[in-house]
């Protein structure tokens, strides 16, 4: 018979780690935006090039954040599901 083990602590830590990671990424991107925004001596050509690259960067960052959020949600949902199944199985064998 195959044994399936679920470590709820590890699943919770994985979920929390993913949530923290996307928070750190958002914070770094916000700091980058404010640093660049405070650079007033940029030429019009450099600013236009930066805005074009930043638009691509923002799209990629948004996609990455969506993936991190989805992974965090999936890990959280899996933990909840495993816990529900464990409780249902335990209820079949009253002590």
Beta strands, then each sheet from edge to edge (+ up, - down):
end
